[in-house]
Amino acid sequence: MDAATAVDFLVRRDDLHHTDVVRTPLPALADGQALLRVDAFAFTANNVTYAVFGEMMRYWEFFPGPPGWGRVPVWGFADVVESRHANVAAGERLYGYYPMSTHLVVEPTGATPGGFVDGAAHRRALPPIYNQYVRTSADPGYDAGREDAQMLLRPLFATAFLIDDLLEEQQFAGARAIVLASASSKTAIALAALLSRRRPRSYAVIGLTSPRNADFVAQLGFYDRAVTYDALDGVPNDVPLVFVDMAGDGAVRDAVHRRAGANVRYSCAVGGTHWSNLAMAPPADLPGAPPTFFFAPDRFVKRSADWGAAGLQARLGAAWMDFVDTLGRWLRVEHGRGPADVERVYRAMLDGHADPAVGWVVAL
């Protein structure tokens, strides 16, 4: 690739299967800007959710593309290759939120030894959790040997941690069962790990999954049992339960609610891994607690206020280190480089064909 050229992987916002790869000259920097070269990023079902909810949750606005096109946000590492900002130096390595691109221009504001916020005008009104860039040199949770794990799972784990915290605050709605849809997704796995760690606990952790992934889910050690989508009579209907929906599949949601009826004490809508059958507004006669959308940045802001930023990071960091120790028994990392690999991984994840035991780290 020409060092003076940027490469963008673009997705049609109205047809997620329609993609393109575009090459453009690198821009000249203005005073106060820095140019980042994206070294690598993870691509998981979570990134599909960003694309599916791109319009509703404004994910397309972080990294605008040409009219009708978008750049899917991803989590990864980048290096500063040029800087015209006094407090950001070329050669620094940063963890954060990037486009599926080789480069990103940022306008650092609020720079501290720990990092900075991208103050670009189009990002100022967007959730601040996504605009922060962390200097690896000052990140107490950074381990150069575990960059892959950080890209793949740290943002997903943070979402799971915040859901677990919310459920604990609600005393798990008195549930005797917590049912997770899309149980093989990495956010669900992280949440199941957090839920299962409590001893003693009054609830069973049940994973809903496809028949293809049932053995994988059952062998993780985080779920008390796996139930397949074609056998939902395995969902208990005689005890209070919490339903956490990572799939966003209207048919699954409705079936669980109708199976358990008034025993659904809390229904938490999180993701859209089953995006082709995406749940819309629930029917008026849906029994049980009405589904409530969970937006992690809002919970992050609340807990930052409650505990202080340092307090939240300390709790999150301790839980993360416990979770990282489990990865060797269930996660296999694979790498790809170049537009063809990125395209292949994107389509496999979009169409639900990816192996849940594999974590993909790719680069353009």
Buried (B, 14 or more C-beta within 10 A) or exposed (E): EEEEEBBBBBBBBEEBEEBBBBEEEBEEBEEBBBBBBBBBBBBBBBBBBBBBBBEEBEBBBBBEBEEEBBBBBBBBBBBBBBBEBEEBEEEBBBBBBBBBBBBBBBBBBEBEEBBBBBBBEEBEEBBBBBBBBBBBEEBEBBEEEBBBBBBBBBBBBBBBBBBBBBBEEBEBBBBBBBBBBBBBBBBBBBBBBBBBEEEEEEBBBBBBBBEEBBEBBBEBEBBBEBBBBEEBEEBBBEBBBBBBBBBBBBEBBBBBBBBBEEBBBBBBBBBBBBBEEBBEEBEEEBBBBEBEEBBBBEBBBBBBEEBEEEEBBEBBBEBBEEBBEBBEEBBEBEEBEBBEBBBBBBBBBBEBEBBBEEBBBBBB
